[in-house]
Amino acid sequence: MGASTEKSVNVKQTVEKRKNKAAKGVLIAAIVIACLAVLIFGGILGAGIYAGGLDTVFPNVSAGGVPLEGLTPEQAEKALADAGYNDKLERVLVSITFPDDETLTVTGLESGLSLTAEEVARAAFEHGRTTNVFRQGLSYLQSYMQQVDVLEGRLGSLDEEHLRAIVRERVEAFNAKASKDSYILTDTQLLITKGSSGRLADEEEVYGLLVDKLTEAARAYKTIEARYDVGNKGGDTIDLEAILSDVKVEPKNAYYDPDSRAIVPHVDGVSFDLEAARRALETAQTGETVAIDLIVTPPETTTEKLEQIYFADVIAQCTTHVSGTSNRRHNVRLAAEAVNGVDRKSVV
């Protein structure tokens, strides 16, 4: 009985010792973890304070493939310029052609989507920086382990107010021109503007097209040309027969007028192909100006031919030297100028 009791006491003491030993181990582990946490937290805070005092871009930061780490904003801007960034910006442009062949052209910088070298350098400098010291330290330490390109997927803020203003101006100008049929006659062509019959350019459609193309151009650093069409309806009031009647001129021969003793110039015949004009208008876009070549037919007897007949020969030619006073020389010059080129038949 006594031996059994003593053995039970020894077992309890052993279990108690093991519990105490395990508790000490847990406590030591907790202290170690706490110390490590303090060290890590302190290290991150220290890194954040250190990073806050830097005047250069964090490690492994680039822009468009141009390394900028360790550079001040001014140095980063120069590095971008030296790498041709500004030349790339000049290629960012969108040109939208309307049916009247007028264009709406906007650059990436004008739209606000493209960032200047100065703005990119500033973005690179501000990457990872924050007013929260702990977060700033964490970002600074992470920058040693991962590379960041601040231009990847990054665009500037769209200047919507400016873009809508220039779109509105172009659309209003186009609609004013395209709302009615009209034509202009030049020396060689008949220019007919096909009216819209109510179908006009839509400001929202043009704005949406412009923004989509600008975004594409800004991401790829390229120039994009696009067209805006409003269909080919319209032109209902164009009377080609009436226009032909106004335009058509019969050729007239040049002739010599005995009363004025001068050649009356010839008149070229003018016309155009009615069917060709009709086909061109049918396929033209609304608001488009169609150029139709005029058919110019000279008469049988032109002014040039008649001049060769009437003034083909030199009747007389004389050269003389004039001397005397300046008044005499002046009078002789005036007399020579008066008879020079005079038709001999007009001399009485």
Secondary structure, 3 states (H helix, E strand, C coil): CHHHHHHHHHHHHHHHHHHHHHHHHHHHHHHHHHHHHHHHHHHHHHHHHHHHCCCCCCCCEEECCEECCCCCHHHHHHHHHHCCHHHHHHCCEEEEECCCCCEEEEEHHHHCCCCCHHHHHHHHHHCCCCCCHHHHHHHHHHCCCCCEECCCCCCCCCCHHHHHHHHHHHHHHHHHHHCCCEEEECCCEEEEECCCCCCCCCHHHHHHHHHHHHHHHHHHCCEEEEECCCCCCCCCCCCHHHHHHHHCECCECCEEECCCCEEECCECEEECCHHHHHHHHHHCCCCCEEEEECEEECCCCCHHHHHHHHCCCCCCCCCCCCCCCHHHHHHHHHHHHHHCCCCHHHCC
